[in-house]
């Protein structure tokens, strides 16, 4: 896959930035490291369709993927598109993965900061479901796409890749 400079810049300048709105943490603690270590697949839906790109990802050594769609997609379609992509992941042998869509038209924000609005394109981020957790301002969010996000006030989190249930466990990992 050829590199995409706008996506790389977005990862390095937006997602890797430490922000007060995110408790002084990076917006995404994984993307820049995966990009630097060649563990992030970046590809555009176009020459290949989404299912073919999922197959390429499945047969690769990448840990996560960003699939770019350069078409304008309305914000109100983001959630239903995420649900659709999760169904495709299951149907194509990638049930342990979930996706989060970054739509520049979305108005999702944390204390007024909206990193998705800075995305260069509509992007589908595919990542292992066991690591789809963010800790923001002592609030734990578990992202289960297609279900309402439930916050749990805590500063103690355990990541257990073998348990897709509750990822909150006291005295395991302190942030």
Number of C-alpha atoms within 10 A of each C-alpha: 7 8 10 12 10 12 17 18 15 19 20 17 12 19 22 19 18 16 14 15 17 20 14 12 18 20 22 18 14 16 22 23 15 16 18 11 10 14 17 23 23 24 23 19 17 11 9 12 11 20 15 13 21 20 14 15 21 17 9 12 12 18 15 24 24 24 21 22 18 13 9 11 16 12 15 11 11 19 15 12 17 20 17 13 21 22 14 16 22 13 11 14 12 18 14 14 18 26 26 22 21 24 26 21 18 21 14 16 12 13 9 9 14 15 19 22 17 15 21 19 22 25 25 26 21 25 20 15 18 19 17 19 18 19 21 22 17 16 16 21 19 22 20 15 19 13 10 9 12 12 14 13 13 18 17 17 20 15 17 14 12 7 9 12 9 11 19 20 13 12 10 10 12 10 11
